Amino acid sequence: MEDVYMLADDVVQRKIGARLKALRLKQNITQQSLAEESGVSLSSVKKIEKGEIGSFDTFLRILRTLGKLDVLLPLVEEEPMSPIEYYELMQKVGAHQRKRAVRKMQKGREDLSW
């Protein structure tokens, strides 16, 4: 497996384009129908498959149509809190909780019963 950090940007884009083309062919989808279903132009699909990813929006639309938008999940999920972060958050929340009533009941006031 290659170290992606060692690859030039254009090489990474070409590899992504080739993978998208392979996914499209595996799903038996033509470039024209992918373009129509994604809401992008046919030339955009052809460019992306050649590794010319010019628009992130177009890239997202194609990923969504091919059912591969989940590859971006690590980028959109919130990171879980560490136990220390959770403890600190609970301390802040607890600090603002009411500890007691403001005033005592007045003497001579009748107790209300249900």
LINZIZI-V292047 format. One record per pair of residues at least 6 apart in sequence whose ideal C-beta (glycine too) atoms are under 7 Angstrom apart, sorted by sequence separation. I is the first residue (numbers start at 1). J is the second residue. If there is no record, write none. Layout:
i = [I/I]
j = [J/J]
This chain:
i = [35/53/63/35/47/4/63/35/24/32/35/48/31/34/48/31/44/48/31/45/40/40/39/40/38/38/38/20/21/34/37/20/17/34/17/17/17/16/17/14/16/13/27/13/10/20/24/23/23/20]
j = [41/59/69/42/54/12/71/44/34/42/45/58/42/45/59/45/58/62/46/62/58/61/61/62/61/62/65/48/49/62/65/49/48/65/49/50/51/51/53/51/53/51/66/53/51/62/66/66/68/66]
